[in-house]
Amino acid sequence: MHKQVICVPMIALCLLLTGCGGGKSGGAGEAARTAYQDMTGCTMEADVTCSYADQEKDFTLKCDYIPDGTSTVEVLAPETVAGVKAEISGKNLALSYDGDCLNTGTLSNEDVSPADCLPRLMNALRDGWLLEQNQENWGEVPCLRLALDQTGNNGGKVISTIWLRQDDGTPVRGEISVDGQIILTAAFTSFQFHDILDGSGAASEASQS
């Protein structure tokens, strides 16, 4: 009788952990990430919202993402900052407009900025630790939801959650949270892969929109 009392909570705990999907590897989540790990780059647009100090600001951004290279981000809206461009290379972010460097500011102690939201989401898909994966609709779009863990430059916990379309694997929505607080959200309006490397390292055509 004593053993049964101990075993029941343990079984319940195992079921809870299985249902959450925390730390799962392999399966649909890893398969969906393969295209991002093998791509030579991608071009995307998204409506990005940043939340901080009880305020929200909205931007429309276009990003040309190059893995392990220099990615570029251009602000399309609002009109007051349209045309501002950022270059992201490794851990460095330089924002320029007509040749002048501007300070983007940051939203947390991990130096997260709206300008590097889209490159960060792509980097998480490629290199983040897969915490959770499950099927979940975003609006009316059937998606695969992935939560990916990365350690920030200053040691904080950065979680990127991304909803990928089940039919073609392209992103619908992304969220970035630092130490448990969501500070950036992205609603993707377009996405296209550049070439994807085949097994020999040669590039092959593979674009989606």
C-alpha positions in Angstrom: 0.0 0.0 0.0 2.8 2.3 0.9 4.5 1.7 -2.5 1.3 2.6 -4.4 1.1 6.0 -2.7 4.6 6.8 -3.8 4.2 5.5 -7.4 1.0 7.4 -8.3 2.6 10.9 -8.0 5.7 9.7 -10.0 3.4 8.4 -12.8 1.5 11.7 -12.8 4.8 13.6 -13.0 6.0 11.5 -16.0 2.7 12.1 -17.8 3.0 15.8 -17.2 6.5 16.0 -18.5 5.6 14.0 -21.6 2.6 16.3 -22.3 4.7 19.4 -22.0 7.3 18.2 -24.6 10.1 20.0 -22.7 13.6 19.2 -24.0 12.4 17.0 -26.9 14.8 16.4 -29.7 14.2 14.7 -33.1 10.9 14.3 -34.7 9.0 17.0 -36.6 10.8 19.8 -34.9 14.3 18.8 -35.9 13.1 17.9 -39.4 11.6 21.4 -39.8 14.8 23.0 -38.7 16.9 21.2 -41.4 16.0 23.7 -44.1 17.1 26.6 -41.9 20.4 24.9 -41.0 21.2 24.1 -44.6 20.1 27.4 -46.2 22.5 29.9 -47.6 20.2 32.6 -46.5 16.6 34.0 -46.7 14.6 37.2 -47.3 11.6 38.0 -45.2 9.3 40.8 -44.1 7.4 41.0 -40.8 5.4 43.4 -38.6 7.5 43.6 -35.4 6.1 44.8 -32.1 8.4 45.6 -29.2 7.1 45.9 -25.6 8.9 47.7 -22.8 8.2 50.0 -19.9 4.4 49.5 -20.5 4.8 50.8 -24.0 4.5 49.2 -27.4 6.1 50.3 -30.7 5.4 48.8 -34.1 7.7 48.5 -37.1 7.5 46.8 -40.5 10.9 45.3 -41.2 12.6 43.7 -44.2 15.5 41.4 -43.6 18.1 39.7 -45.8 19.5 37.1 -43.5 22.9 35.5 -44.2 24.0 32.7 -41.8 27.5 33.3 -40.4 27.8 36.5 -42.5 26.4 40.0 -42.6 22.6 40.3 -42.5 20.8 43.5 -43.4 17.5 44.9 -41.9 15.6 47.8 -43.4 12.7 49.6 -41.7 9.7 50.0 -44.1 7.4 51.6 -41.5 6.6 53.8 -39.7 7.3 56.6 -42.2 9.2 58.6 -39.7 12.0 56.0 -39.6 11.4 54.3 -43.0 14.7 53.7 -44.9 16.8 53.2 -41.7 19.0 50.2 -42.3 20.9 47.9 -39.9 23.8 45.6 -40.5 24.1 42.6 -38.2 27.4 40.7 -38.2 27.9 38.1 -35.5 27.2 39.8 -32.1 27.5 43.3 -33.5 24.7 45.6 -34.6 25.4 48.7 -36.5 22.4 50.8 -37.6 23.0 53.3 -40.5 21.0 55.8 -42.5 22.6 57.8 -45.2 25.9 56.7 -43.9 25.3 57.8 -40.4 25.4 55.4 -37.4 22.5 55.6 -35.0 22.0 54.0 -31.6 19.1 51.5 -31.7 18.7 51.2 -28.0 18.0 47.9 -26.3 15.0 46.3 -24.6 16.7 44.2 -21.9 20.1 43.5 -20.3 20.7 41.1 -23.2 21.0 43.9 -25.7 18.0 42.8 -27.7 16.7 45.3 -30.2 13.8 45.4 -32.7 16.3 45.7 -35.5 17.8 42.3 -34.8 14.5 40.5 -34.0 14.3 38.6 -37.4 18.0 37.6 -37.5 17.7 36.3 -33.9 14.7 34.2 -34.7 16.5 32.6 -37.7 19.6 32.1 -35.5 17.4 30.3 -32.9 16.0 28.0 -35.6 19.5 27.1 -36.6 21.3 26.8 -33.3 18.9 27.0 -30.4 18.2 24.1 -27.9 14.8 22.7 -28.7 12.7 22.9 -25.5 9.2 22.2 -26.8 7.5 21.1 -30.1 3.8 20.7 -30.7 1.1 21.2 -33.3 -0.8 24.4 -32.8 -2.9 26.6 -35.1 -2.1 30.3 -35.4 -5.3 31.9 -36.5 -6.6 29.5 -39.1 -3.1 28.3 -40.2 -2.0 24.8 -39.0 1.5 25.2 -37.5 4.3 23.4 -35.8 5.2 25.5 -32.7 8.9 25.3 -31.6 10.3 26.9 -28.4 14.1 27.3 -28.6 16.5 28.2 -25.8 19.7 30.2 -26.1 22.0 31.9 -23.6 22.3 35.6 -24.2 25.5 37.5 -24.5 25.3 38.6 -20.9 24.2 35.2 -19.5 20.4 35.6 -19.5 17.9 33.1 -20.7 16.5 34.0 -24.2 13.6 31.9 -25.5 12.5 32.2 -29.1 9.1 30.7 -29.9 8.3 30.2 -33.6 5.2 29.0 -35.4 6.0 27.3 -38.8 3.4 26.4 -41.4 2.9 22.7 -41.5 2.5 22.7 -45.3 5.8 24.4 -46.2 7.8 25.0 -43.0 7.9 28.8 -43.4 7.4 31.1 -40.4 4.0 32.6 -39.5 4.8 34.2 -36.1 7.8 34.6 -33.7 8.2 35.7 -30.1 11.4 36.5 -28.2 11.4 36.5 -24.4 14.2 37.4 -22.0 14.1 36.0 -18.5 10.4 35.0 -18.9 9.2 38.3 -20.4 8.1 38.6 -24.0 9.7 41.7 -25.5 9.4 41.2 -29.2 6.8 39.6 -31.5 6.9 39.2 -35.3 4.1 38.6 -37.7 5.6 37.4 -40.9 4.1 38.7 -44.1 6.5 37.2 -46.6 9.4 34.7 -46.6 11.7 33.2 -49.2 14.7 30.9 -48.9 17.8 31.5 -50.8 19.6 28.4 -52.1 19.8 25.4 -49.8 23.0 23.3 -49.7 22.7 19.7 -50.8 24.7 16.9 -49.1 27.8 17.7 -51.1 27.9 21.3 -50.1 26.6 22.5 -53.5 23.7 24.9 -53.6 20.3 23.9 -55.0 17.2 25.9 -55.8 14.7 25.9 -52.9 12.6 29.0 -52.5 9.2 29.4 -50.9 6.9 32.4 -50.3 
